[in-house]
């Protein structure tokens, strides 16, 4: 199972647990709705931060792989040109 799926599952579990805890707390409805709204905002912010971190990580990995592929292509081209020779014969 990937780390992203585990992280998403943990966050979802925390959100559900917190929501159920608030719903079953002996507060007035308006207080409960305010708490739910505040927790929702907190979770949305945390999820946004984690998503941005994931996107940055993917971008870094893409740039690394792209650089490696470009380098390999350049070396392959140079080797092919070396093999063919300057007169076009193999």
C-alpha positions, 0 to 999 in steps of 0.5 A: 500500500502506498504512503499516500493512501495510508496518509489519506486513510489516517486523515480520513479516520481522524476527521471522522473521529473528531466529527463523531466526537463533536456530534455526540458532545453535550453542546448546543447545536450552534456551538456544535456547528461552529466546532465542526466548521472550525475543525473542517477548516483546520483539516482542509488547511492541513490537507492542502499543505500535504497536497502541496508537499506531495505536488512539490515532491512529484515535481522534483522527481519529474525534474530529476528523471527528465534530466537523467533521460536528457543526459542518457539521450545525449550520450546515446546520440554521441555514441551513435554519431561516433559509431557511424563516423563522420563519413556516414559509414558504419 
